[in-house]
Amino acid sequence: MSQINGSGSDGHHSASARRTPTPGKATVLAIGKAFPSQLIPQECLVEGYLRDTKCEDESIKEKLERLCKTTTVKTRYTVMSKAILDKYPELTTEGSATIKQRLEIANPAVVEMALEASLACIKEWGRPAEDITHIVYVSSSEIRLPGGDLYLSSKLGLRSDVGRVMLYFLGCYGGVTGLRVAKDIAENNPGSRVLLTTSETTILGFRPPNKSRPYDLVGAALFGDGAAAVIVGADPFLDKESSPFMELNYAVQQFLPGTQNVIDGRLSEEGINFKLGRDLPQKIEENIEEFCKKLMAKAGLQDFNDLFWAVHPGGPAILNRLESNLKLNNQKLECSRRALMDYGNVSSNTIFYVMDYMREELKRKGDEEWGLALAFGPGITFEGILLRGL
């Protein structure tokens, strides 16, 4: 397991260089990341994937090579390994009923990654795990009762009366949903500290390529595995815990009526199957400006280029269309593009990888006080948070 403690910072900075948090507003106090040990450079993906799935179709190879270039991904982490395929060779057989095997792999792997990310986050936070009052657990990669929230709470040694919230199968917008829920908890329970953790693996969707399922190749070229964790709380104790670096000022969720089939995921005996409509980037482009203005109005903001941007990088087409539609300066989505390049689309986790890069950016420049965190997923659902850099 590869563990990363935020951006390597201890979280403490000179108070004179920082903005003061708004009393009663939730803030992000610490962040942690974790990844499985298997790192795949994008240039090795095609050969390895086709070898593992025993595919010799040249047309599929050519298409996958094109997709690997257009995604802009350079490296990804994955739970899948030769040892797993040796133990479960049926995962590469078309039509095999393998949901049981997939969950045997995914359930413990997801919790293990969440544990590593949470421990890194708690270390940066600087307070004992027993001080965590609530946990919000986000994943679209495991299925069981009780859920990973309980297993993670036990492994972390959280107190038995910790308030647990489990958010399952939200897809790519799940991380921002988790932030919204953590914000509500923190602001309505004075003194509370919320551990929000997200953890995802592509094990449920791994399968051999098939021309009747073209989106499988997109998934193979784009998605990765990993976990993230943040501590959220209002009215921080600056002498007892790490200094907050972002304020969660205002949050909005919205779905687009009549678009529920644009992103379609179905669980079957073979795992999870996804279908992605070609009009997804267009649907986002058509509705994003109004959605952003709704968030910006809370702070009296009008110019998109006056903000910093933490956007879930669902793929380069979505980022390109958002940048073009809102007439953003070239560097505004740099943190999103960097996260996509370094980790791929890691579903609900990816927004936190973007935010961690944004934390570094705000330390260096810090010009913009206000920003937006955005994510899009099944529904089509928009999640957005008006952020304030501290």
C-alpha positions as CSV (number, residue, x, y, z in Angstrom):
1,M,0.0,0.0,0.0
2,S,1.3,3.4,-1.0
3,Q,0.5,6.0,1.6
4,I,0.8,9.8,1.2
5,N,0.3,12.3,4.0
6,G,-1.4,15.2,2.2
7,S,1.3,17.3,0.4
8,G,4.0,16.6,3.0
9,S,3.0,19.6,5.1
10,D,2.4,19.5,8.8
11,G,-0.6,21.8,8.3
12,H,0.7,24.6,10.5
13,H,1.3,28.0,8.9
14,S,1.8,31.6,10.1
15,A,-1.5,33.1,11.2
16,S,-0.5,36.5,9.8
17,A,-0.5,35.1,6.3
18,R,-3.9,33.4,6.7
19,R,-7.5,34.5,6.4
20,T,-9.7,34.0,9.4
21,P,-12.4,31.3,9.2
22,T,-16.0,32.5,9.3
23,P,-17.4,31.5,12.8
24,G,-19.6,28.5,12.6
25,K,-18.6,27.6,9.0
26,A,-17.1,24.2,8.3
27,T,-13.5,24.0,7.3
28,V,-11.1,21.3,6.0
29,L,-8.5,20.7,8.6
30,A,-6.4,18.0,7.1
31,I,-6.2,15.7,4.1
32,G,-4.7,12.2,3.4
33,K,-4.3,9.9,0.4
34,A,-3.5,6.3,-0.1
35,F,-3.1,4.0,-3.1
36,P,-2.6,0.3,-3.8
37,S,1.0,-0.7,-4.5
38,Q,0.5,-1.6,-8.2
39,L,1.5,1.4,-10.3
40,I,0.7,1.3,-14.0
41,P,2.3,3.8,-16.4
42,Q,-0.1,4.5,-19.2
43,E,2.3,3.4,-21.9
44,C,2.3,-0.1,-20.4
45,L,-1.5,-0.4,-20.0
46,V,-2.5,-1.7,-23.4
47,E,0.0,-4.5,-23.5
48,G,-0.8,-5.6,-19.9
49,Y,-4.6,-5.4,-20.2
50,L,-4.7,-7.3,-23.5
51,R,-2.3,-9.9,-22.1
52,D,-4.3,-10.3,-18.9
53,T,-7.6,-10.7,-20.7
54,K,-6.2,-12.9,-23.5
55,C,-7.4,-10.5,-26.2
56,E,-5.7,-10.7,-29.6
57,D,-8.1,-8.5,-31.6
58,E,-6.0,-5.9,-33.4
59,S,-8.9,-3.4,-33.8
60,I,-9.5,-3.4,-30.0
61,K,-5.8,-2.9,-29.4
62,E,-5.7,0.1,-31.8
63,K,-8.8,1.7,-30.2
64,L,-7.4,1.2,-26.7
65,E,-4.1,2.8,-27.8
66,R,-5.9,5.8,-29.1
67,L,-8.0,6.1,-25.9
68,C,-4.9,5.9,-23.7
69,K,-3.5,8.9,-25.5
70,T,-6.6,11.0,-25.5
71,T,-7.4,10.6,-21.8
72,T,-4.1,12.5,-20.9
73,V,-3.5,10.0,-18.0
74,K,0.1,9.2,-17.4
75,T,0.0,6.9,-14.3
76,R,-2.6,5.1,-12.3
77,Y,-2.7,2.8,-9.3
78,T,-4.7,-0.5,-9.3
79,V,-5.7,-3.2,-6.9
80,M,-5.7,-5.7,-9.7
81,S,-2.5,-7.8,-9.9
82,K,-1.0,-10.9,-11.4
83,A,-1.5,-12.7,-8.0
84,I,-5.2,-11.9,-8.1
85,L,-5.6,-13.1,-11.7
86,D,-3.7,-16.3,-10.9
87,K,-6.1,-16.9,-8.0
88,Y,-9.2,-15.9,-9.9
89,P,-8.6,-16.7,-13.6
90,E,-12.4,-16.7,-14.2
91,L,-12.3,-12.8,-14.0
92,T,-10.9,-12.8,-17.5
93,T,-13.6,-15.1,-18.9
94,E,-16.4,-13.5,-20.8
95,G,-19.8,-14.1,-19.2
96,S,-18.5,-15.7,-16.0
97,A,-20.6,-15.2,-12.8
98,T,-17.9,-13.6,-10.7
99,I,-19.6,-11.1,-8.4
100,K,-18.8,-13.2,-5.3
101,Q,-15.1,-13.3,-6.3
102,R,-15.0,-9.6,-7.1
103,L,-16.4,-8.7,-3.7
104,E,-14.0,-11.0,-1.9
105,I,-11.2,-8.9,-3.4
106,A,-12.9,-5.4,-3.3
107,N,-14.4,-5.3,0.1
108,P,-11.2,-5.7,2.1
109,A,-9.1,-3.7,-0.4
110,V,-11.4,-0.7,-0.2
111,V,-11.3,-0.6,3.6
112,E,-7.5,-1.1,3.7
113,M,-7.0,1.9,1.4
114,A,-9.5,4.0,3.4
115,L,-7.6,3.0,6.6
116,E,-4.3,4.1,5.2
117,A,-5.7,7.4,3.9
118,S,-7.5,8.1,7.2
119,L,-4.3,7.4,9.3
120,A,-2.4,9.8,7.1
121,C,-5.1,12.4,7.5
122,I,-5.4,12.0,11.3
123,K,-1.6,12.3,11.6
124,E,-1.6,15.6,9.8
125,W,-4.6,16.8,11.9
126,G,-2.6,16.3,15.1
127,R,-5.4,15.0,17.4
128,P,-6.2,11.5,18.6
129,A,-8.6,9.4,16.6
130,E,-10.9,9.2,19.7
131,D,-11.7,12.9,19.1
132,I,-13.5,12.1,15.8
133,T,-17.2,12.4,16.5
134,H,-18.6,11.4,13.1
135,I,-17.5,9.4,10.1
136,V,-18.8,9.8,6.5
137,Y,-17.8,6.8,4.4
138,V,-18.1,7.0,0.6
139,S,-17.6,4.1,-1.9
140,S,-19.1,2.7,-5.1
141,S,-16.8,-0.3,-4.9
142,E,-18.0,-2.6,-2.1
143,I,-21.3,-4.2,-1.2
144,R,-21.9,-5.8,2.3
145,L,-23.7,-5.4,5.6
146,P,-22.5,-4.0,7.8
147,G,-20.6,-1.6,5.5
148,G,-17.1,-0.4,5.4
149,D,-17.9,2.5,7.7
150,L,-18.1,0.0,10.6
151,Y,-15.0,-1.9,9.6
152,L,-13.0,1.3,9.2
153,S,-14.3,2.7,12.5
154,S,-13.2,-0.4,14.3
155,K,-9.7,-0.5,12.7
156,L,-9.1,3.2,13.5
157,G,-10.2,2.6,17.1
158,L,-13.0,5.2,17.0
159,R,-15.3,5.4,19.9
160,S,-18.4,3.1,19.8
161,D,-20.8,6.1,19.7
162,V,-19.2,7.7,16.7
163,G,-22.0,8.9,14.3
164,R,-21.7,7.0,11.1
165,V,-23.0,7.9,7.6
166,M,-22.5,5.5,4.6
167,L,-22.9,6.8,1.1
168,Y,-22.8,4.0,-1.5
169,F,-22.9,4.0,-5.3
170,L,-22.9,7.8,-6.0
171,G,-20.1,7.5,-8.5
172,C,-17.9,10.4,-9.4
173,Y,-19.8,13.1,-7.5
174,G,-19.6,11.1,-4.2
175,G,-16.6,13.0,-2.8
176,V,-18.4,16.4,-3.0
177,T,-21.6,14.9,-1.6
178,G,-19.5,13.6,1.3
179,L,-18.1,17.2,1.8
180,R,-21.7,18.6,1.8
181,V,-22.9,16.0,4.4
182,A,-19.8,16.5,6.5
183,K,-20.3,20.3,6.3
184,D,-23.9,19.9,7.5
185,I,-22.8,17.7,10.4
186,A,-20.0,19.9,11.5
187,E,-22.1,23.1,11.4
188,N,-25.0,21.6,13.3
189,N,-23.0,19.9,16.0
190,P,-20.7,22.4,17.7
191,G,-17.3,21.0,18.5
192,S,-17.7,18.0,16.3
193,R,-14.9,16.7,14.0
194,V,-16.0,14.7,11.0
195,L,-13.7,12.1,9.2
196,L,-14.8,11.9,5.6
197,T,-13.2,9.0,3.7
198,T,-13.6,7.9,0.1
199,S,-12.2,4.6,-1.3
200,E,-12.6,3.1,-4.8
201,T,-11.4,0.2,-6.9
202,T,-12.1,-0.9,-10.4
203,I,-12.3,-4.6,-9.5
204,L,-16.1,-4.7,-9.9
205,G,-15.9,-3.4,-13.5
206,F,-12.8,-5.3,-14.7
207,R,-13.6,-7.6,-17.6
208,P,-12.3,-8.7,-21.0
209,P,-12.9,-6.3,-23.9
210,N,-16.0,-6.8,-26.0
211,K,-17.0,-4.8,-29.1
212,S,-20.5,-4.7,-27.9
213,R,-19.4,-2.8,-24.8
214,P,-17.2,0.0,-26.1
215,Y,-17.3,1.9,-22.8
216,D,-15.3,-0.9,-21.2
217,L,-12.3,0.3,-23.1
218,V,-12.9,3.9,-21.9
219,G,-12.9,2.6,-18.4
220,A,-9.7,0.6,-19.0
221,A,-8.0,3.7,-20.3
222,L,-9.3,6.2,-17.7
223,F,-10.1,4.8,-14.3
224,G,-7.8,4.1,-11.3
225,D,-7.9,3.0,-7.7
226,G,-7.2,4.8,-4.4
227,A,-8.6,6.4,-1.3
228,A,-8.7,9.8,0.3
229,A,-9.7,11.3,3.7
230,V,-10.3,14.7,5.2
231,I,-11.1,16.1,8.6
232,V,-14.0,18.6,8.6
233,G,-14.9,20.9,11.5
234,A,-16.1,24.4,12.4
235,D,-14.4,26.9,14.7
236,P,-11.0,25.2,14.7
237,F,-8.8,25.1,17.8
238,L,-5.6,26.5,16.4
239,D,-3.5,25.5,19.4
240,K,-4.7,21.9,19.4
241,E,-5.1,20.9,15.7
242,S,-3.8,21.6,12.2
243,S,-4.8,25.0,10.7
244,P,-7.7,24.8,8.2
245,F,-6.9,25.5,4.6
246,M,-10.3,25.7,3.1
247,E,-13.7,26.9,4.3
248,L,-16.8,25.1,3.0
249,N,-19.0,28.1,2.7
250,Y,-22.1,27.0,0.7
251,A,-23.2,23.8,-0.9
252,V,-25.7,22.9,-3.7
253,Q,-26.8,19.6,-5.3
254,Q,-28.9,19.5,-8.4
255,F,-30.0,16.9,-10.9
256,L,-30.9,17.4,-14.5
257,P,-34.4,16.0,-15.2
258,G,-34.6,13.4,-17.9
259,T,-30.9,12.6,-18.0
260,Q,-30.9,9.5,-15.7
261,N,-29.8,7.2,-18.6
262,V,-26.8,9.3,-19.7
263,I,-24.6,7.5,-17.0
264,D,-26.0,4.1,-16.4
265,G,-24.5,1.5,-14.1
266,R,-26.0,-2.0,-13.5
267,L,-24.8,-4.7,-11.1
268,S,-25.0,-8.2,-12.4
269,E,-23.5,-11.6,-11.8
270,E,-20.5,-10.5,-13.8
271,G,-19.8,-7.4,-11.8
272,I,-20.9,-3.8,-12.7
273,N,-21.6,-2.7,-16.2
274,F,-21.4,1.0,-17.2
275,K,-22.8,2.8,-20.2
276,L,-21.9,6.4,-20.8
277,G,-23.8,8.6,-23.2
278,R,-21.8,10.5,-25.8
279,D,-23.8,13.6,-24.9
280,L,-22.5,13.8,-21.3
281,P,-20.0,16.6,-21.9
282,Q,-22.6,18.6,-23.8
283,K,-25.2,18.2,-21.0
284,I,-22.7,19.4,-18.5
285,E,-21.7,22.3,-20.7
286,E,-25.3,23.4,-21.2
287,N,-26.0,23.6,-17.5
288,I,-22.8,24.4,-15.8
289,E,-22.8,28.2,-16.1
290,E,-26.2,28.6,-14.3
291,F,-25.1,26.2,-11.6
292,C,-21.9,28.0,-10.9
293,K,-23.6,31.4,-10.8
294,K,-26.0,30.0,-8.1
295,L,-23.0,29.2,-5.9
296,M,-21.1,32.4,-6.7
297,A,-24.1,34.6,-5.9
298,K,-23.7,33.7,-2.2
299,A,-20.5,35.7,-2.1
300,G,-21.5,38.4,-4.6
301,L,-19.1,37.0,-7.2
302,Q,-19.5,37.5,-10.9
303,D,-16.2,36.9,-12.8
304,F,-15.3,33.2,-13.2
305,N,-11.7,34.1,-13.5
306,D,-11.7,35.7,-10.0
307,L,-12.1,32.2,-8.5
308,F,-9.8,29.1,-8.0
309,W,-11.3,25.9,-9.4
310,A,-11.3,22.4,-8.0
311,V,-13.2,20.4,-10.6
312,H,-13.5,16.6,-10.7
313,P,-11.7,15.5,-13.8
314,G,-14.1,13.0,-15.2
315,G,-12.2,13.2,-18.5
316,P,-10.4,15.8,-20.6
317,A,-13.5,16.5,-22.7
318,I,-15.5,17.7,-19.7
319,L,-12.6,19.9,-18.5
320,N,-12.2,21.3,-22.0
321,R,-15.8,22.1,-22.4
322,L,-16.1,23.7,-19.0
323,E,-13.0,25.8,-19.6
324,S,-14.3,26.9,-23.0
325,N,-17.9,27.6,-21.9
326,L,-16.9,29.7,-18.9
327,K,-14.0,31.4,-20.7
328,L,-11.5,30.4,-18.0
329,N,-7.9,31.3,-18.2
330,N,-5.7,28.4,-19.2
331,Q,-4.2,27.7,-15.8
332,K,-7.5,27.7,-13.9
333,L,-8.1,23.9,-14.3
334,E,-4.4,23.0,-13.9
335,C,-4.9,21.2,-10.6
336,S,-7.7,19.1,-12.1
337,R,-5.6,18.2,-15.2
338,R,-2.7,17.3,-13.0
339,A,-4.8,15.0,-10.8
340,L,-6.1,13.3,-14.0
341,M,-2.6,12.9,-15.3
342,D,-1.2,11.5,-12.1
343,Y,-4.0,9.2,-10.9
344,G,-6.6,8.9,-13.6
345,N,-10.3,9.2,-12.8
346,V,-10.5,7.6,-9.3
347,S,-14.3,8.3,-9.0
348,S,-15.3,9.9,-5.7
349,N,-11.6,10.3,-4.5
350,T,-10.4,12.4,-7.3
351,I,-11.8,15.8,-6.0
352,F,-9.5,15.4,-3.0
353,Y,-6.4,14.9,-5.1
354,V,-7.4,18.1,-6.9
355,M,-7.9,19.9,-3.6
356,D,-4.6,18.7,-2.3
357,Y,-2.9,20.2,-5.4
358,M,-5.0,23.3,-5.0
359,R,-3.7,23.6,-1.4
360,E,-0.2,23.8,-2.7
361,E,-1.2,26.3,-5.3
362,L,-2.9,28.6,-2.8
363,K,0.2,28.5,-0.6
364,R,2.3,29.6,-3.5
365,K,0.0,32.3,-4.8
366,G,-3.1,32.8,-2.6
367,D,-4.4,35.5,-4.8
368,E,-8.0,34.3,-5.0
369,E,-10.0,34.1,-1.8
370,W,-13.0,32.3,-3.3
371,G,-13.2,29.1,-5.3
372,L,-15.6,26.3,-6.5
373,A,-15.4,22.5,-6.0
374,L,-17.5,20.8,-8.6
375,A,-18.3,17.2,-9.5
376,F,-20.7,15.5,-11.9
377,G,-22.1,11.9,-12.0
378,P,-25.1,9.7,-12.4
379,G,-28.4,11.5,-12.5
380,I,-26.9,13.6,-14.2
381,T,-26.1,15.1,-10.8
382,F,-24.2,18.2,-10.1
383,E,-22.5,18.8,-6.8
384,G,-20.9,22.1,-6.0
385,I,-19.4,23.9,-3.0
386,L,-18.4,27.5,-2.7
387,L,-14.9,27.4,-1.1
388,R,-12.9,30.0,0.7
389,G,-9.2,29.8,0.8
390,L,-7.8,30.3,4.3
